[in-house]
Amino acid sequence: MNKFWYKILKFLLKPVYKIYYNPKIYCKENLKVEGPIIIAGNHIHLMDQCNVIISTKRIINYMAKKEYFDSKKTRWFFKLVGCIPVDRNKKDPNAKNSAIEILKNGGAIGIFPEGTRNKTEEKLLPFKYGAVSMARETNATIIPVATAGTYKFRSKNLKIKIGVPFKVEKMSLEIANKKLYNEISKMIDELKS
């Protein structure tokens, strides 16, 4: 990953994104966590990660489906901004190892525990265990993020809330995953009310 290009692209695209989608982002101060962090949120649109990226000075390496790296049209961009390709058809140790390496060096990982965009009527899809598993392995702090509303020009209802950070520590993976799920679910309800 080239930090220079990440920062240049963010500088150029941030105002365009904010003007076009008009996102309302709440509790950005919860992103001010030192050391390794895992930002985990629900996934309703391709642009979900942009809301977090424009809310912090930290560089965030998002995990993205490997199909984005298969096409010449998108590969250059996803590589340039430090995304980690993930094969969603099987357990992908390469993706997990890349993410863990970044976390062990005090970096930030972005992940969507649903594993794919939620195109159903359900509030959330079942969560996979990658976020809580990596957090426990690296002692990273998890920061839950909720997104609600629609992505359209000058949106009136696109809202994002950054949740209260927490550590997995001695929690079982099941309890930690349930906590993450419940936190995001609760914030979605708050954003929609």
Disulfide bonds with the S-S distance in Angstrom:
none
